[in-house]
Amino acid sequence: MQTIKITAKRQATFPAQLCEEMGIQPGDKIELIPSTRKGKRVWALKPVRTATPSYFGMLRKYVRKGTRPWTRENDGDATGAAWAKDETV
């Protein structure tokens, strides 16, 4: 049986083997579920799973806030002009 020691600041360190078995990593959250077993109060630990943000949601921080739509001409992007001049494409 493994034990967990609580510090003066009420912090706990879980054994590495337990964390691996539960699939939890640093920064994850754990839900405490109270119940009664054989007339005694017990607590179950359950990892809280959060939804992984979508790829587009992660790009939100790079979006520039502007009033006009983006165009190659306004931003000086010559890629389209170069493709238009290339007759082999």
PyMOL Python script that loads the backbone (N, CA, C, O; Angstrom):
from pymol import cmd

cmd.read_pdbstr("""\
ATOM      1  N   MET A   1       0.843  -1.175   0.000  1.00  0.00           N
ATOM      2  CA  MET A   1       0.000   0.000   0.000  1.00  0.00           C
ATOM      3  C   MET A   1       0.892   1.243   0.000  1.00  0.00           C
ATOM      4  O   MET A   1       1.850   1.333   0.767  1.00  0.00           O
ATOM      5  N   GLN A   2       0.567   2.181  -0.858  1.00  0.00           N
ATOM      6  CA  GLN A   2       1.322   3.422  -0.944  1.00  0.00           C
ATOM      7  C   GLN A   2       0.639   4.488  -0.109  1.00  0.00           C
ATOM      8  O   GLN A   2      -0.585   4.503   0.025  1.00  0.00           O
ATOM      9  N   THR A   3       1.447   5.383   0.454  1.00  0.00           N
ATOM     10  CA  THR A   3       0.898   6.476   1.252  1.00  0.00           C
ATOM     11  C   THR A   3       1.335   7.804   0.665  1.00  0.00           C
ATOM     12  O   THR A   3       2.329   7.895  -0.055  1.00  0.00           O
ATOM     13  N   ILE A   4       0.566   8.827   0.991  1.00  0.00           N
ATOM     14  CA  ILE A   4       0.846  10.192   0.542  1.00  0.00           C
ATOM     15  C   ILE A   4       0.949  11.066   1.778  1.00  0.00           C
ATOM     16  O   ILE A   4       0.063  11.052   2.633  1.00  0.00           O
ATOM     17  N   LYS A   5       2.033  11.828   1.870  1.00  0.00           N
ATOM     18  CA  LYS A   5       2.233  12.723   3.003  1.00  0.00           C
ATOM     19  C   LYS A   5       1.762  14.126   2.632  1.00  0.00           C
ATOM     20  O   LYS A   5       2.051  14.620   1.542  1.00  0.00           O
ATOM     21  N   ILE A   6       1.036  14.762   3.548  1.00  0.00           N
ATOM     22  CA  ILE A   6       0.559  16.126   3.353  1.00  0.00           C
ATOM     23  C   ILE A   6       1.519  17.081   4.070  1.00  0.00           C
ATOM     24  O   ILE A   6       1.850  16.871   5.237  1.00  0.00           O
ATOM     25  N   THR A   7       1.965  18.129   3.372  1.00  0.00           N
ATOM     26  CA  THR A   7       2.887  19.093   3.962  1.00  0.00           C
ATOM     27  C   THR A   7       2.116  20.115   4.792  1.00  0.00           C
ATOM     28  O   THR A   7       0.886  20.090   4.828  1.00  0.00           O
ATOM     29  N   ALA A   8       2.841  21.012   5.460  1.00  0.00           N
ATOM     30  CA  ALA A   8       2.232  22.064   6.276  1.00  0.00           C
ATOM     31  C   ALA A   8       1.359  22.994   5.423  1.00  0.00           C
ATOM     32  O   ALA A   8       0.410  23.593   5.930  1.00  0.00           O
ATOM     33  N   LYS A   9       1.678  23.113   4.133  1.00  0.00           N
ATOM     34  CA  LYS A   9       0.889  23.948   3.223  1.00  0.00           C
ATOM     35  C   LYS A   9      -0.227  23.155   2.549  1.00  0.00           C
ATOM     36  O   LYS A   9      -0.831  23.618   1.581  1.00  0.00           O
ATOM     37  N   ARG A  10      -0.493  21.973   3.061  1.00  0.00           N
ATOM     38  CA  ARG A  10      -1.535  21.071   2.542  1.00  0.00           C
ATOM     39  C   ARG A  10      -1.276  20.641   1.111  1.00  0.00           C
ATOM     40  O   ARG A  10      -2.213  20.459   0.334  1.00  0.00           O
ATOM     41  N   GLN A  11      -0.018  20.479   0.763  1.00  0.00           N
ATOM     42  CA  GLN A  11       0.349  19.983  -0.556  1.00  0.00           C
ATOM     43  C   GLN A  11       0.687  18.503  -0.438  1.00  0.00           C
ATOM     44  O   GLN A  11       1.131  18.035   0.610  1.00  0.00           O
ATOM     45  N   ALA A  12       0.471  17.785  -1.513  1.00  0.00           N
ATOM     46  CA  ALA A  12       0.727  16.348  -1.503  1.00  0.00           C
ATOM     47  C   ALA A  12       1.573  15.970  -2.715  1.00  0.00           C
ATOM     48  O   ALA A  12       1.472  16.585  -3.776  1.00  0.00           O
ATOM     49  N   THR A  13       2.410  14.945  -2.535  1.00  0.00           N
ATOM     50  CA  THR A  13       3.195  14.403  -3.634  1.00  0.00           C
ATOM     51  C   THR A  13       2.743  12.973  -3.866  1.00  0.00           C
ATOM     52  O   THR A  13       2.819  12.131  -2.972  1.00  0.00           O
ATOM     53  N   PHE A  14       2.273  12.710  -5.071  1.00  0.00           N
ATOM     54  CA  PHE A  14       1.817  11.375  -5.409  1.00  0.00           C
ATOM     55  C   PHE A  14       2.995  10.543  -5.914  1.00  0.00           C
ATOM     56  O   PHE A  14       3.847  11.063  -6.635  1.00  0.00           O
ATOM     57  N   PRO A  15       3.057   9.280  -5.554  1.00  0.00           N
ATOM     58  CA  PRO A  15       4.120   8.417  -6.071  1.00  0.00           C
ATOM     59  C   PRO A  15       4.050   8.332  -7.599  1.00  0.00           C
ATOM     60  O   PRO A  15       2.965   8.329  -8.180  1.00  0.00           O
ATOM     61  N   ALA A  16       5.216   8.263  -8.236  1.00  0.00           N
ATOM     62  CA  ALA A  16       5.289   8.243  -9.698  1.00  0.00           C
ATOM     63  C   ALA A  16       4.493   7.077 -10.288  1.00  0.00           C
ATOM     64  O   ALA A  16       3.825   7.234 -11.310  1.00  0.00           O
ATOM     65  N   GLN A  17       4.563   5.915  -9.647  1.00  0.00           N
ATOM     66  CA  GLN A  17       3.851   4.741 -10.153  1.00  0.00           C
ATOM     67  C   GLN A  17       2.337   4.983 -10.177  1.00  0.00           C
ATOM     68  O   GLN A  17       1.661   4.586 -11.126  1.00  0.00           O
ATOM     69  N   LEU A  18       1.812   5.621  -9.152  1.00  0.00           N
ATOM     70  CA  LEU A  18       0.383   5.924  -9.086  1.00  0.00           C
ATOM     71  C   LEU A  18      -0.011   6.902 -10.192  1.00  0.00           C
ATOM     72  O   LEU A  18      -1.048   6.736 -10.834  1.00  0.00           O
ATOM     73  N   CYS A  19       0.816   7.916 -10.408  1.00  0.00           N
ATOM     74  CA  CYS A  19       0.535   8.893 -11.461  1.00  0.00           C
ATOM     75  C   CYS A  19       0.516   8.225 -12.833  1.00  0.00           C
ATOM     76  O   CYS A  19      -0.334   8.534 -13.667  1.00  0.00           O
ATOM     77  N   GLU A  20       1.461   7.302 -13.065  1.00  0.00           N
ATOM     78  CA  GLU A  20       1.505   6.590 -14.341  1.00  0.00           C
ATOM     79  C   GLU A  20       0.260   5.726 -14.516  1.00  0.00           C
ATOM     80  O   GLU A  20      -0.317   5.686 -15.603  1.00  0.00           O
ATOM     81  N   GLU A  21      -0.157   5.037 -13.461  1.00  0.00           N
ATOM     82  CA  GLU A  21      -1.338   4.185 -13.539  1.00  0.00           C
ATOM     83  C   GLU A  21      -2.605   4.999 -13.784  1.00  0.00           C
ATOM     84  O   GLU A  21      -3.497   4.556 -14.509  1.00  0.00           O
ATOM     85  N   MET A  22      -2.690   6.184 -13.185  1.00  0.00           N
ATOM     86  CA  MET A  22      -3.869   7.035 -13.355  1.00  0.00           C
ATOM     87  C   MET A  22      -3.803   7.862 -14.632  1.00  0.00           C
ATOM     88  O   MET A  22      -4.810   8.421 -15.066  1.00  0.00           O
ATOM     89  N   GLY A  23      -2.621   7.941 -15.234  1.00  0.00           N
ATOM     90  CA  GLY A  23      -2.452   8.727 -16.456  1.00  0.00           C
ATOM     91  C   GLY A  23      -2.447  10.220 -16.209  1.00  0.00           C
ATOM     92  O   GLY A  23      -2.886  10.993 -17.061  1.00  0.00           O
ATOM     93  N   ILE A  24      -1.951  10.638 -15.040  1.00  0.00           N
ATOM     94  CA  ILE A  24      -1.913  12.065 -14.730  1.00  0.00           C
ATOM     95  C   ILE A  24      -0.488  12.592 -14.839  1.00  0.00           C
ATOM     96  O   ILE A  24       0.478  11.859 -14.627  1.00  0.00           O
ATOM     97  N   GLN A  25      -0.375  13.864 -15.170  1.00  0.00           N
ATOM     98  CA  GLN A  25       0.909  14.532 -15.338  1.00  0.00           C
ATOM     99  C   GLN A  25       0.883  15.834 -14.557  1.00  0.00           C
ATOM    100  O   GLN A  25      -0.187  16.276 -14.137  1.00  0.00           O
ATOM    101  N   PRO A  26       2.047  16.464 -14.351  1.00  0.00           N
ATOM    102  CA  PRO A  26       2.068  17.744 -13.637  1.00  0.00           C
ATOM    103  C   PRO A  26       1.121  18.752 -14.290  1.00  0.00           C
ATOM    104  O   PRO A  26       1.107  18.911 -15.511  1.00  0.00           O
ATOM    105  N   GLY A  27       0.335  19.423 -13.458  1.00  0.00           N
ATOM    106  CA  GLY A  27      -0.612  20.417 -13.945  1.00  0.00           C
ATOM    107  C   GLY A  27      -2.013  19.871 -14.153  1.00  0.00           C
ATOM    108  O   GLY A  27      -2.961  20.647 -14.271  1.00  0.00           O
ATOM    109  N   ASP A  28      -2.170  18.542 -14.201  1.00  0.00           N
ATOM    110  CA  ASP A  28      -3.501  17.947 -14.349  1.00  0.00           C
ATOM    111  C   ASP A  28      -4.305  18.153 -13.073  1.00  0.00           C
ATOM    112  O   ASP A  28      -3.746  18.384 -12.001  1.00  0.00           O
ATOM    113  N   LYS A  29      -5.617  18.067 -13.205  1.00  0.00           N
ATOM    114  CA  LYS A  29      -6.510  18.203 -12.053  1.00  0.00           C
ATOM    115  C   LYS A  29      -7.072  16.837 -11.696  1.00  0.00           C
ATOM    116  O   LYS A  29      -7.246  15.975 -12.558  1.00  0.00           O
ATOM    117  N   ILE A  30      -7.358  16.650 -10.385  1.00  0.00           N
ATOM    118  CA  ILE A  30      -7.911  15.402  -9.883  1.00  0.00           C
ATOM    119  C   ILE A  30      -9.178  15.722  -9.113  1.00  0.00           C
ATOM    120  O   ILE A  30      -9.188  16.600  -8.250  1.00  0.00           O
ATOM    121  N   GLU A  31     -10.240  15.008  -9.428  1.00  0.00           N
ATOM    122  CA  GLU A  31     -11.514  15.178  -8.733  1.00  0.00           C
ATOM    123  C   GLU A  31     -11.567  14.198  -7.563  1.00  0.00           C
ATOM    124  O   GLU A  31     -11.212  13.028  -7.711  1.00  0.00           O
ATOM    125  N   LEU A  32     -12.011  14.679  -6.401  1.00  0.00           N
ATOM    126  CA  LEU A  32     -12.178  13.828  -5.223  1.00  0.00           C
ATOM    127  C   LEU A  32     -13.652  13.473  -5.098  1.00  0.00           C
ATOM    128  O   LEU A  32     -14.511  14.352  -5.026  1.00  0.00           O
ATOM    129  N   ILE A  33     -13.933  12.185  -5.072  1.00  0.00           N
ATOM    130  CA  ILE A  33     -15.316  11.726  -5.029  1.00  0.00           C
ATOM    131  C   ILE A  33     -15.556  11.023  -3.697  1.00  0.00           C
ATOM    132  O   ILE A  33     -14.984   9.959  -3.459  1.00  0.00           O
ATOM    133  N   PRO A  34     -16.400  11.599  -2.811  1.00  0.00           N
ATOM    134  CA  PRO A  34     -16.672  10.957  -1.522  1.00  0.00           C
ATOM    135  C   PRO A  34     -17.686   9.826  -1.683  1.00  0.00           C
ATOM    136  O   PRO A  34     -18.611   9.911  -2.491  1.00  0.00           O
ATOM    137  N   SER A  35     -17.494   8.768  -0.899  1.00  0.00           N
ATOM    138  CA  SER A  35     -18.466   7.674  -0.872  1.00  0.00           C
ATOM    139  C   SER A  35     -18.320   6.924   0.444  1.00  0.00           C
ATOM    140  O   SER A  35     -17.424   7.205   1.240  1.00  0.00           O
ATOM    141  N   THR A  36     -19.208   5.974   0.659  1.00  0.00           N
ATOM    142  CA  THR A  36     -19.176   5.170   1.877  1.00  0.00           C
ATOM    143  C   THR A  36     -19.018   3.706   1.493  1.00  0.00           C
ATOM    144  O   THR A  36     -19.781   3.186   0.679  1.00  0.00           O
ATOM    145  N   ARG A  37     -18.036   3.050   2.076  1.00  0.00           N
ATOM    146  CA  ARG A  37     -17.785   1.631   1.829  1.00  0.00           C
ATOM    147  C   ARG A  37     -17.744   0.905   3.166  1.00  0.00           C
ATOM    148  O   ARG A  37     -16.955   1.252   4.045  1.00  0.00           O
ATOM    149  N   LYS A  38     -18.581  -0.087   3.313  1.00  0.00           N
ATOM    150  CA  LYS A  38     -18.644  -0.874   4.551  1.00  0.00           C
ATOM    151  C   LYS A  38     -18.806   0.011   5.774  1.00  0.00           C
ATOM    152  O   LYS A  38     -18.221  -0.250   6.825  1.00  0.00           O
ATOM    153  N   GLY A  39     -19.613   1.072   5.628  1.00  0.00           N
ATOM    154  CA  GLY A  39     -19.904   1.962   6.739  1.00  0.00           C
ATOM    155  C   GLY A  39     -18.828   2.993   7.034  1.00  0.00           C
ATOM    156  O   GLY A  39     -18.955   3.742   8.002  1.00  0.00           O
ATOM    157  N   LYS A  40     -17.776   3.055   6.233  1.00  0.00           N
ATOM    158  CA  LYS A  40     -16.698   4.034   6.451  1.00  0.00           C
ATOM    159  C   LYS A  40     -16.642   5.011   5.287  1.00  0.00           C
ATOM    160  O   LYS A  40     -16.910   4.656   4.140  1.00  0.00           O
ATOM    161  N   ARG A  41     -16.290   6.239   5.607  1.00  0.00           N
ATOM    162  CA  ARG A  41     -16.151   7.297   4.589  1.00  0.00           C
ATOM    163  C   ARG A  41     -14.835   7.094   3.853  1.00  0.00           C
ATOM    164  O   ARG A  41     -13.777   7.022   4.479  1.00  0.00           O
ATOM    165  N   VAL A  42     -14.894   7.001   2.517  1.00  0.00           N
ATOM    166  CA  VAL A  42     -13.699   6.865   1.679  1.00  0.00           C
ATOM    167  C   VAL A  42     -13.773   7.886   0.552  1.00  0.00           C
ATOM    168  O   VAL A  42     -14.841   8.408   0.230  1.00  0.00           O
ATOM    169  N   TRP A  43     -12.620   8.155  -0.036  1.00  0.00           N
ATOM    170  CA  TRP A  43     -12.529   9.113  -1.129  1.00  0.00           C
ATOM    171  C   TRP A  43     -11.899   8.417  -2.328  1.00  0.00           C
ATOM    172  O   TRP A  43     -10.894   7.718  -2.199  1.00  0.00           O
ATOM    173  N   ALA A  44     -12.496   8.615  -3.481  1.00  0.00           N
ATOM    174  CA  ALA A  44     -11.938   8.093  -4.723  1.00  0.00           C
ATOM    175  C   ALA A  44     -11.329   9.254  -5.501  1.00  0.00           C
ATOM    176  O   ALA A  44     -11.857  10.367  -5.488  1.00  0.00           O
ATOM    177  N   LEU A  45     -10.225   8.989  -6.172  1.00  0.00           N
ATOM    178  CA  LEU A  45      -9.558   9.997  -6.990  1.00  0.00           C
ATOM    179  C   LEU A  45      -9.869   9.713  -8.455  1.00  0.00           C
ATOM    180  O   LEU A  45      -9.768   8.575  -8.915  1.00  0.00           O
ATOM    181  N   LYS A  46     -10.250  10.765  -9.182  1.00  0.00           N
ATOM    182  CA  LYS A  46     -10.564  10.610 -10.593  1.00  0.00           C
ATOM    183  C   LYS A  46      -9.891  11.729 -11.372  1.00  0.00           C
ATOM    184  O   LYS A  46     -10.140  12.900 -11.086  1.00  0.00           O
ATOM    185  N   PRO A  47      -9.032  11.404 -12.364  1.00  0.00           N
ATOM    186  CA  PRO A  47      -8.440  12.464 -13.191  1.00  0.00           C
ATOM    187  C   PRO A  47      -9.521  13.214 -13.951  1.00  0.00           C
ATOM    188  O   PRO A  47     -10.447  12.606 -14.487  1.00  0.00           O
ATOM    189  N   VAL A  48      -9.404  14.526 -13.997  1.00  0.00           N
ATOM    190  CA  VAL A  48     -10.341  15.364 -14.737  1.00  0.00           C
ATOM    191  C   VAL A  48      -9.774  15.545 -16.135  1.00  0.00           C
ATOM    192  O   VAL A  48      -8.687  16.096 -16.313  1.00  0.00           O
ATOM    193  N   ARG A  49     -10.511  15.082 -17.108  1.00  0.00           N
ATOM    194  CA  ARG A  49     -10.072  15.179 -18.500  1.00  0.00           C
ATOM    195  C   ARG A  49     -10.634  16.452 -19.107  1.00  0.00           C
ATOM    196  O   ARG A  49     -11.839  16.697 -19.056  1.00  0.00           O
ATOM    197  N   THR A  50      -9.756  17.254 -19.680  1.00  0.00           N
ATOM    198  CA  THR A  50     -10.191  18.474 -20.366  1.00  0.00           C
ATOM    199  C   THR A  50     -10.081  18.253 -21.862  1.00  0.00           C
ATOM    200  O   THR A  50      -9.210  17.517 -22.326  1.00  0.00           O
ATOM    201  N   ALA A  51     -10.946  18.875 -22.598  1.00  0.00           N
ATOM    202  CA  ALA A  51     -10.931  18.742 -24.049  1.00  0.00           C
ATOM    203  C   ALA A  51      -9.684  19.409 -24.608  1.00  0.00           C
ATOM    204  O   ALA A  51      -9.309  20.505 -24.191  1.00  0.00           O
ATOM    205  N   THR A  52      -9.055  18.740 -25.546  1.00  0.00           N
ATOM    206  CA  THR A  52      -7.891  19.311 -26.213  1.00  0.00           C
ATOM    207  C   THR A  52      -8.365  20.390 -27.173  1.00  0.00           C
ATOM    208  O   THR A  52      -9.280  20.156 -27.963  1.00  0.00           O
ATOM    209  N   PRO A  53      -7.752  21.578 -27.117  1.00  0.00           N
ATOM    210  CA  PRO A  53      -8.205  22.635 -28.018  1.00  0.00           C
ATOM    211  C   PRO A  53      -7.942  22.260 -29.470  1.00  0.00           C
ATOM    212  O   PRO A  53      -6.969  21.572 -29.779  1.00  0.00           O
ATOM    213  N   SER A  54      -8.804  22.712 -30.341  1.00  0.00           N
ATOM    214  CA  SER A  54      -8.626  22.417 -31.759  1.00  0.00           C
ATOM    215  C   SER A  54      -7.430  23.199 -32.303  1.00  0.00           C
ATOM    216  O   SER A  54      -6.973  24.170 -31.699  1.00  0.00           O
ATOM    217  N   TYR A  55      -6.944  22.756 -33.441  1.00  0.00           N
ATOM    218  CA  TYR A  55      -5.806  23.404 -34.090  1.00  0.00           C
ATOM    219  C   TYR A  55      -6.108  24.870 -34.359  1.00  0.00           C
ATOM    220  O   TYR A  55      -5.268  25.738 -34.121  1.00  0.00           O
ATOM    221  N   PHE A  56      -7.308  25.141 -34.855  1.00  0.00           N
ATOM    222  CA  PHE A  56      -7.662  26.528 -35.172  1.00  0.00           C
ATOM    223  C   PHE A  56      -7.810  27.368 -33.909  1.00  0.00           C
ATOM    224  O   PHE A  56      -7.491  28.558 -33.913  1.00  0.00           O
ATOM    225  N   GLY A  57      -8.289  26.758 -32.834  1.00  0.00           N
ATOM    226  CA  GLY A  57      -8.401  27.481 -31.575  1.00  0.00           C
ATOM    227  C   GLY A  57      -7.045  27.914 -31.044  1.00  0.00           C
ATOM    228  O   GLY A  57      -6.923  28.970 -30.423  1.00  0.00           O
ATOM    229  N   MET A  58      -6.023  27.094 -31.290  1.00  0.00           N
ATOM    230  CA  MET A  58      -4.681  27.440 -30.826  1.00  0.00           C
ATOM    231  C   MET A  58      -4.092  28.606 -31.617  1.00  0.00           C
ATOM    232  O   MET A  58      -3.216  29.311 -31.116  1.00  0.00           O
ATOM    233  N   LEU A  59      -4.559  28.814 -32.836  1.00  0.00           N
ATOM    234  CA  LEU A  59      -4.039  29.896 -33.670  1.00  0.00           C
ATOM    235  C   LEU A  59      -4.677  31.242 -33.355  1.00  0.00           C
ATOM    236  O   LEU A  59      -4.241  32.273 -33.866  1.00  0.00           O
ATOM    237  N   ARG A  60      -5.711  31.235 -32.511  1.00  0.00           N
ATOM    238  CA  ARG A  60      -6.453  32.456 -32.212  1.00  0.00           C
ATOM    239  C   ARG A  60      -5.539  33.586 -31.716  1.00  0.00           C
ATOM    240  O   ARG A  60      -5.781  34.752 -32.025  1.00  0.00           O
ATOM    241  N   LYS A  61      -4.497  33.252 -30.954  1.00  0.00           N
ATOM    242  CA  LYS A  61      -3.635  34.303 -30.403  1.00  0.00           C
ATOM    243  C   LYS A  61      -2.809  35.015 -31.475  1.00  0.00           C
ATOM    244  O   LYS A  61      -2.268  36.092 -31.223  1.00  0.00           O
ATOM    245  N   TYR A  62      -2.706  34.420 -32.679  1.00  0.00           N
ATOM    246  CA  TYR A  62      -1.918  35.033 -33.742  1.00  0.00           C
ATOM    247  C   TYR A  62      -2.755  35.904 -34.686  1.00  0.00           C
ATOM    248  O   TYR A  62      -2.211  36.561 -35.574  1.00  0.00           O
ATOM    249  N   VAL A  63      -4.049  35.908 -34.495  1.00  0.00           N
ATOM    250  CA  VAL A  63      -4.926  36.674 -35.374  1.00  0.00           C
ATOM    251  C   VAL A  63      -4.774  38.161 -35.065  1.00  0.00           C
ATOM    252  O   VAL A  63      -4.871  38.588 -33.915  1.00  0.00           O
ATOM    253  N   ARG A  64      -4.535  38.927 -36.110  1.00  0.00           N
ATOM    254  CA  ARG A  64      -4.453  40.376 -35.940  1.00  0.00           C
ATOM    255  C   ARG A  64      -5.852  40.953 -35.940  1.00  0.00           C
ATOM    256  O   ARG A  64      -6.710  40.543 -36.721  1.00  0.00           O
ATOM    257  N   LYS A  65      -6.065  41.885 -35.075  1.00  0.00           N
ATOM    258  CA  LYS A  65      -7.371  42.526 -35.031  1.00  0.00           C
ATOM    259  C   LYS A  65      -7.336  43.730 -35.976  1.00  0.00           C
ATOM    260  O   LYS A  65      -6.631  44.709 -35.732  1.00  0.00           O
ATOM    261  N   GLY A  66      -8.092  43.637 -37.032  1.00  0.00           N
ATOM    262  CA  GLY A  66      -8.107  44.718 -38.016  1.00  0.00           C
ATOM    263  C   GLY A  66      -9.516  44.990 -38.495  1.00  0.00           C
ATOM    264  O   GLY A  66     -10.451  44.242 -38.210  1.00  0.00           O
ATOM    265  N   THR A  67      -9.643  46.069 -39.223  1.00  0.00           N
ATOM    266  CA  THR A  67     -10.967  46.445 -39.711  1.00  0.00           C
ATOM    267  C   THR A  67     -11.163  46.050 -41.169  1.00  0.00           C
ATOM    268  O   THR A  67     -12.296  46.005 -41.648  1.00  0.00           O
ATOM    269  N   ARG A  68     -10.079  45.763 -41.877  1.00  0.00           N
ATOM    270  CA  ARG A  68     -10.217  45.416 -43.297  1.00  0.00           C
ATOM    271  C   ARG A  68      -9.775  43.970 -43.507  1.00  0.00           C
ATOM    272  O   ARG A  68      -8.952  43.466 -42.742  1.00  0.00           O
ATOM    273  N   PRO A  69     -10.297  43.301 -44.514  1.00  0.00           N
ATOM    274  CA  PRO A  69      -9.868  41.931 -44.793  1.00  0.00           C
ATOM    275  C   PRO A  69      -8.443  41.918 -45.344  1.00  0.00           C
ATOM    276  O   PRO A  69      -7.986  42.899 -45.931  1.00  0.00           O
ATOM    277  N   TRP A  70      -7.756  40.811 -45.152  1.00  0.00           N
ATOM    278  CA  TRP A  70      -6.391  40.674 -45.628  1.00  0.00           C
ATOM    279  C   TRP A  70      -6.390  40.423 -47.124  1.00  0.00           C
ATOM    280  O   TRP A  70      -7.182  39.626 -47.625  1.00  0.00           O
ATOM    281  N   THR A  71      -5.492  41.110 -47.846  1.00  0.00           N
ATOM    282  CA  THR A  71      -5.272  40.845 -49.268  1.00  0.00           C
ATOM    283  C   THR A  71      -3.785  40.877 -49.534  1.00  0.00           C
ATOM    284  O   THR A  71      -3.032  41.534 -48.816  1.00  0.00           O
ATOM    285  N   ARG A  72      -3.357  40.163 -50.573  1.00  0.00           N
ATOM    286  CA  ARG A  72      -1.931  40.162 -50.914  1.00  0.00           C
ATOM    287  C   ARG A  72      -1.468  41.555 -51.331  1.00  0.00           C
ATOM    288  O   ARG A  72      -0.361  41.981 -51.002  1.00  0.00           O
ATOM    289  N   GLU A  73      -2.312  42.236 -52.041  1.00  0.00           N
ATOM    290  CA  GLU A  73      -1.914  43.551 -52.532  1.00  0.00           C
ATOM    291  C   GLU A  73      -1.685  44.530 -51.379  1.00  0.00           C
ATOM    292  O   GLU A  73      -0.717  45.291 -51.398  1.00  0.00           O
ATOM    293  N   ASN A  74      -2.552  44.517 -50.393  1.00  0.00           N
ATOM    294  CA  ASN A  74      -2.433  45.452 -49.279  1.00  0.00           C
ATOM    295  C   ASN A  74      -1.253  45.121 -48.366  1.00  0.00           C
ATOM    296  O   ASN A  74      -0.655  46.024 -47.783  1.00  0.00           O
ATOM    297  N   ASP A  75      -0.914  43.847 -48.237  1.00  0.00           N
ATOM    298  CA  ASP A  75       0.202  43.461 -47.365  1.00  0.00           C
ATOM    299  C   ASP A  75       1.524  43.353 -48.111  1.00  0.00           C
ATOM    300  O   ASP A  75       2.552  43.070 -47.495  1.00  0.00           O
ATOM    301  N   GLY A  76       1.524  43.569 -49.410  1.00  0.00           N
ATOM    302  CA  GLY A  76       2.770  43.548 -50.174  1.00  0.00           C
ATOM    303  C   GLY A  76       3.286  42.142 -50.432  1.00  0.00           C
ATOM    304  O   GLY A  76       4.490  41.959 -50.613  1.00  0.00           O
ATOM    305  N   ASP A  77       2.415  41.148 -50.454  1.00  0.00           N
ATOM    306  CA  ASP A  77       2.828  39.781 -50.720  1.00  0.00           C
ATOM    307  C   ASP A  77       2.952  39.595 -52.222  1.00  0.00           C
ATOM    308  O   ASP A  77       1.976  39.753 -52.955  1.00  0.00           O
ATOM    309  N   ALA A  78       4.134  39.266 -52.674  1.00  0.00           N
ATOM    310  CA  ALA A  78       4.375  39.131 -54.108  1.00  0.00           C
ATOM    311  C   ALA A  78       4.180  37.708 -54.603  1.00  0.00           C
ATOM    312  O   ALA A  78       4.421  37.443 -55.781  1.00  0.00           O
ATOM    313  N   THR A  79       3.762  36.798 -53.769  1.00  0.00           N
ATOM    314  CA  THR A  79       3.614  35.401 -54.174  1.00  0.00           C
ATOM    315  C   THR A  79       2.625  35.253 -55.321  1.00  0.00           C
ATOM    316  O   THR A  79       2.931  34.596 -56.316  1.00  0.00           O
ATOM    317  N   GLY A  80       1.462  35.843 -55.199  1.00  0.00           N
ATOM    318  CA  GLY A  80       0.454  35.746 -56.252  1.00  0.00           C
ATOM    319  C   GLY A  80       0.926  36.371 -57.557  1.00  0.00           C
ATOM    320  O   GLY A  80       0.663  35.835 -58.633  1.00  0.00           O
ATOM    321  N   ALA A  81       1.613  37.491 -57.469  1.00  0.00           N
ATOM    322  CA  ALA A  81       2.128  38.153 -58.669  1.00  0.00           C
ATOM    323  C   ALA A  81       3.169  37.281 -59.359  1.00  0.00           C
ATOM    324  O   ALA A  81       3.194  37.197 -60.586  1.00  0.00           O
ATOM    325  N   ALA A  82       4.030  36.630 -58.576  1.00  0.00           N
ATOM    326  CA  ALA A  82       5.037  35.764 -59.160  1.00  0.00           C
ATOM    327  C   ALA A  82       4.391  34.560 -59.857  1.00  0.00           C
ATOM    328  O   ALA A  82       4.839  34.147 -60.927  1.00  0.00           O
ATOM    329  N   TRP A  83       3.358  34.008 -59.260  1.00  0.00           N
ATOM    330  CA  TRP A  83       2.664  32.886 -59.887  1.00  0.00           C
ATOM    331  C   TRP A  83       1.961  33.317 -61.172  1.00  0.00           C
ATOM    332  O   TRP A  83       1.921  32.575 -62.154  1.00  0.00           O
ATOM    333  N   ALA A  84       1.414  34.516 -61.148  1.00  0.00           N
ATOM    334  CA  ALA A  84       0.704  35.005 -62.327  1.00  0.00           C
ATOM    335  C   ALA A  84       1.658  35.216 -63.503  1.00  0.00           C
ATOM    336  O   ALA A  84       1.260  35.029 -64.653  1.00  0.00           O
ATOM    337  N   LYS A  85       2.899  35.600 -63.240  1.00  0.00           N
ATOM    338  CA  LYS A  85       3.885  35.847 -64.296  1.00  0.00           C
ATOM    339  C   LYS A  85       4.485  34.550 -64.828  1.00  0.00           C
ATOM    340  O   LYS A  85       4.981  34.513 -65.954  1.00  0.00           O
ATOM    341  N   ASP A  86       4.443  33.493 -64.032  1.00  0.00           N
ATOM    342  CA  ASP A  86       5.036  32.210 -64.431  1.00  0.00           C
ATOM    343  C   ASP A  86       4.088  31.516 -65.391  1.00  0.00           C
ATOM    344  O   ASP A  86       2.974  31.156 -65.009  1.00  0.00           O
ATOM    345  N   GLU A  87       4.512  31.323 -66.627  1.00  0.00           N
ATOM    346  CA  GLU A  87       3.656  30.735 -67.640  1.00  0.00           C
ATOM    347  C   GLU A  87       3.666  29.220 -67.602  1.00  0.00           C
ATOM    348  O   GLU A  87       2.836  28.595 -68.262  1.00  0.00           O
ATOM    349  N   THR A  88       4.588  28.590 -66.844  1.00  0.00           N
ATOM    350  CA  THR A  88       4.687  27.140 -66.821  1.00  0.00           C
ATOM    351  C   THR A  88       3.714  26.499 -65.834  1.00  0.00           C
ATOM    352  O   THR A  88       3.524  25.283 -65.851  1.00  0.00           O
ATOM    353  N   VAL A  89       3.109  27.296 -64.993  1.00  0.00           N
ATOM    354  CA  VAL A  89       2.208  26.749 -63.979  1.00  0.00           C
ATOM    355  C   VAL A  89       0.876  26.397 -64.555  1.00  0.00           C
ATOM    356  O   VAL A  89      -0.003  25.922 -63.834  1.00  0.00           O
TER     357      VAL A  89
END
""", "prot")
cmd.dss("prot")
cmd.show_as("cartoon", "prot")
cmd.util.cbc("prot")
cmd.orient("prot")
